[in-house]
Amino acid sequence: MTEFLQHTVNGISLGAIYALIALGYTMVYGILQFINFAHGEVFMLGAYTGYFLGNTLGANNGRQGMGIFLLVLLLTMAVTALIGFLVERFAYRPLRKAPRINVLITAVGVSLLFQFSAQLFFGPNPRPFPTLVDLNGAFYLGGVQIDAIQIVVCLVAFALMLALELFLYRTRAGKAMRAVAHNPDAALLLGIPVNRIISLTFVIGSALAGAAGILVGLAYPKIEPLMGLMPGLKAFVAAVLGGIGNIRGAVVGSLLMGLSEQYIVVYGIPTLRDALAFAVLIFILIFRPTGLLGRRVAEKV
């Protein structure tokens, strides 16, 4: 039982990271009804931003601590938020009225652009992520080891998710965002600046992806230009599992994805770890295409 609880803790920590990425997918889909496949690369750029900021601030020269970590985290979220804004403004907004296939191809093109540009500028070889804060300690609860890095990952991830929940349901901008997701044309008639709200959606989703990049860099201290590909796909599957377009569903789906991945490594076949995401996607699309918390919507013809 102790071993099972140990792997459950590990799975929750992994799922919390997936959730931060999945929220960006589900927010964009909820408003624009398309998948931003470049979102995984924003996560990767967040990790590299944290890498350069950490080294610039001297994290590998003894300047470590929670202050350095929070500063790098906030600055990285600001940088990735700007990247998300630019992607929406120059890549997606001109195609707002274009067929969906055009937007999908553009999203794939932006993803490839980020991947190969990162290889060009940062090099193809992995780089060690700087130690922003000393997280070598561990706590024991009933025989279950909880590493300090897992506590920090979960606290930061769930704090950001709670902040997003409060923003969506307790602020005027959040209510406007939900109104645009429900009916953009009606929201425009009510005076809501739809373009600004859409940009805000990309900004928030990209900032969360940047935070996930920092947390992954701390938990698995090695970054590379293609690191966003598989986590991005798994986070997308998690969003579909929970119900694409549903914020809480994205969190639930991500936690289930992290737990399932951990369990299959320990109790199943470890080589199927990455294949699990695609198996889950196929199963969901066949048997419950709306996801666990998604609702069926009648289509007008």
C-alpha positions in Angstrom: 0.0 0.0 0.0 2.9 2.4 0.8 4.4 1.8 -2.6 1.1 2.5 -4.3 0.7 5.8 -2.3 4.3 6.7 -3.2 3.5 6.3 -6.9 0.3 8.2 -6.5 2.2 11.2 -5.1 4.6 11.0 -8.0 1.7 10.9 -10.5 -0.1 13.9 -8.9 3.1 15.9 -9.2 3.4 15.0 -12.9 -0.3 15.7 -13.5 0.0 19.1 -12.0 2.6 20.1 -14.6 0.4 18.6 -17.4 -2.5 20.7 -16.0 -0.7 24.0 -16.5 -0.1 23.2 -20.1 -3.5 21.7 -20.7 -5.2 24.9 -19.5 -3.8 26.8 -22.4 -5.2 24.3 -24.9 -8.6 24.3 -23.3 -8.9 28.1 -22.9 -8.0 28.7 -26.6 -10.4 26.0 -27.8 -13.2 27.3 -25.5 -13.1 30.6 -27.3 -11.8 30.0 -30.8 -12.8 26.3 -31.3 -9.3 25.3 -32.5 -6.2 23.7 -31.1 -3.1 25.8 -30.7 -0.5 23.1 -31.5 2.3 25.6 -30.9 1.4 25.6 -27.2 3.9 22.9 -26.3 6.7 24.9 -27.9 5.7 27.9 -25.7 6.3 25.6 -22.8 9.7 24.8 -24.2 10.6 28.5 -24.6 9.5 29.0 -21.0 12.1 26.5 -19.9 14.8 28.2 -22.0 13.8 31.6 -20.7 14.2 30.3 -17.1 17.6 28.8 -18.1 19.0 32.1 -19.3 17.4 34.2 -16.6 18.7 31.8 -13.9 22.2 31.9 -15.2 22.1 35.6 -15.6 21.0 36.1 -12.0 23.8 33.7 -10.8 21.8 30.7 -9.8 24.7 28.4 -10.4 27.1 30.7 -8.5 25.6 30.3 -5.1 22.7 32.8 -5.6 19.9 30.4 -4.9 16.7 30.7 -2.9 13.0 31.1 -3.1 13.4 34.8 -4.0 15.4 33.9 -7.1 13.0 31.2 -8.0 9.9 33.4 -7.8 11.6 36.2 -9.7 12.6 33.8 -12.5 9.1 32.3 -12.5 7.4 35.7 -12.8 9.7 37.0 -15.5 9.4 33.8 -17.5 5.6 34.0 -17.3 5.8 37.6 -18.6 8.1 36.5 -21.5 5.9 33.6 -22.5 2.8 35.8 -22.2 4.3 38.2 -24.7 5.1 35.2 -27.0 1.5 34.1 -26.8 0.3 37.6 -27.6 2.5 37.9 -30.6 1.5 34.4 -31.9 -2.2 35.3 -31.7 -1.7 38.8 -33.1 0.4 37.9 -36.2 -0.3 34.2 -36.8 -3.9 33.5 -35.9 -5.8 36.8 -35.9 -5.4 37.3 -39.7 -6.9 33.9 -40.2 -9.9 34.5 -37.9 -12.4 34.2 -40.8 -10.4 31.6 -42.8 -11.4 27.9 -42.9 -10.4 25.9 -39.9 -7.9 23.8 -41.9 -5.9 27.0 -42.6 -5.6 27.8 -38.9 -4.6 24.2 -38.1 -1.8 24.2 -40.7 -0.7 27.6 -39.4 -0.6 26.2 -35.8 1.6 23.3 -37.0 3.8 25.7 -38.9 4.3 27.9 -35.9 5.1 24.8 -33.8 7.8 23.7 -36.3 9.1 27.2 -36.5 9.7 27.4 -32.8 11.2 23.9 -32.7 13.8 24.5 -35.4 14.5 28.0 -34.4 15.3 26.8 -30.9 17.7 24.2 -32.4 19.3 26.9 -34.4 19.8 29.4 -31.6 20.2 27.2 -28.6 21.8 24.2 -30.2 20.4 20.6 -30.4 22.2 19.3 -27.3 20.4 19.2 -23.9 21.4 21.8 -21.3 21.4 21.5 -17.5 18.8 23.7 -15.9 20.2 26.0 -13.2 19.4 25.2 -9.6 17.2 28.2 -8.7 16.4 26.9 -5.2 17.8 24.0 -3.1 15.1 21.4 -3.1 17.1 18.3 -2.1 15.1 17.7 1.1 12.2 15.3 1.6 9.4 14.7 4.0 7.9 11.4 5.1 4.2 10.8 5.7 3.3 7.3 6.8 6.3 5.8 5.0 5.6 7.8 1.8 8.4 10.0 0.7 7.4 13.4 -0.6 10.3 15.3 -2.1 10.6 19.1 -1.6 10.5 19.6 -5.4 7.2 17.8 -5.6 5.7 20.0 -2.9 6.9 23.1 -4.7 5.6 21.9 -8.0 2.2 21.1 -6.6 1.9 24.3 -4.6 2.9 26.5 -7.5 0.8 24.6 -10.0 -2.4 24.5 -7.9 -1.9 28.1 -6.7 -1.8 29.2 -10.4 -4.8 27.1 -11.2 -6.7 28.6 -8.3 -5.8 32.1 -9.4 -7.1 31.3 -12.9 -10.4 30.0 -11.4 -10.8 33.1 -9.3 -10.0 35.3 -12.3 -12.6 33.6 -14.5 -15.4 33.7 -12.0 -14.7 36.7 -9.8 -13.4 39.4 -12.2 -15.1 41.4 -15.1 -12.4 40.3 -17.5 -13.0 36.7 -16.6 -16.7 37.1 -17.1 -16.1 38.7 -20.4 -13.9 35.8 -21.4 -16.6 33.3 -20.5 -19.1 35.4 -22.5 -16.9 35.4 -25.6 -16.5 31.6 -25.2 -20.3 31.2 -25.0 -21.2 33.5 -27.9 -18.6 35.8 -29.5 -21.1 37.6 -31.7 -23.5 38.4 -28.8 -20.5 39.5 -26.7 -19.5 41.9 -29.4 -23.0 43.4 -29.4 -22.8 43.9 -25.7 -19.7 46.0 -26.1 -17.1 43.4 -25.0 -13.8 43.9 -26.9 -13.6 40.4 -28.4 -10.2 40.8 -30.0 -8.7 42.0 -26.7 -10.3 39.1 -24.8 -8.9 36.6 -27.3 -5.5 38.1 -26.9 -5.8 37.9 -23.1 -6.7 34.2 -23.4 -3.5 33.5 -25.3 -1.5 35.6 -22.8 -2.8 33.7 -19.8 -2.5 30.3 -21.4 1.1 31.0 -22.5 2.0 32.4 -19.1 0.9 29.1 -17.5 2.9 27.1 -20.0 5.9 29.2 -19.1 5.4 28.4 -15.4 5.2 24.7 -16.4 8.5 25.0 -18.2 10.2 26.3 -15.0 8.7 23.6 -12.9 9.8 20.9 -15.3 13.3 22.4 -15.4 13.4 22.1 -11.6 12.0 18.6 -11.4 13.8 17.2 -14.4 16.9 19.4 -14.7 17.6 18.9 -18.4 16.1 21.0 -21.2 16.2 20.6 -25.0 14.6 22.2 -28.1 12.2 19.3 -28.6 11.1 19.0 -25.0 7.7 20.5 -25.6 6.6 17.9 -28.2 5.6 15.0 -26.0 4.4 16.9 -22.9 2.4 19.1 -25.2 0.7 16.2 -26.8 0.0 14.6 -23.4 -1.5 17.8 -22.1 -3.7 18.1 -25.2 -4.9 14.5 -24.6 -5.5 15.4 -20.9 -7.6 18.4 -22.0 -9.7 16.1 -24.3 -10.0 13.5 -21.6 -11.4 16.1 -19.1 -13.6 17.8 -21.8 -11.9 20.2 -24.2 -13.0 23.7 -23.4 -13.7 22.9 -19.7 -11.2 24.4 -17.3 -11.9 22.0 -14.4 -12.0 19.2 -16.9 -8.5 20.0 -18.0 -7.2 19.8 -14.5 -9.0 16.5 -13.8 -7.8 15.0 -17.1 -4.2 16.0 -16.4 -4.2 14.5 -13.0 -5.6 11.2 -14.4 -3.0 11.3 -17.1 -0.2 11.8 -14.7 -1.4 9.0 -12.4 -2.0 6.6 -15.3 1.4 7.3 -16.7 3.0 6.6 -13.4 1.1 3.4 -12.8 1.8 2.0 -16.2 5.5 2.6 -15.7 5.5 0.8 -12.3 2.8 -1.9 -12.7 2.6 -2.3 -16.5 4.9 -2.0 -19.4 7.3 1.1 -19.1 7.9 1.2 -22.8 4.2 2.0 -23.3 4.5 5.2 -21.2 4.2 7.6 -24.2 1.8 5.4 -26.2 -0.6 5.6 -23.3 -1.6 9.1 -24.2 -2.6 8.2 -27.7 -4.5 5.1 -26.5 -6.4 7.3 -24.1 -7.2 9.8 -26.9 -8.5 7.0 -29.2 -10.6 5.6 -26.4 -12.1 8.9 -25.5 -12.9 9.9 -29.1 -14.7 6.6 -29.7 -16.7 6.2 -26.5 -17.0 9.7 -25.0 -15.9 12.4 -27.4 -17.1 15.2 -25.1 -14.7 14.1 -22.3 -15.4 13.3 -18.7 -16.8 16.8 -17.7 -17.8 17.9 -21.2 -21.4 18.5 -22.2 -23.0 17.6 -25.5 -24.0 20.7 -27.5 -26.7 20.6 -30.1 -25.4 21.6 -33.5 -27.6 24.0 -35.5 -28.0 23.1 -39.1 
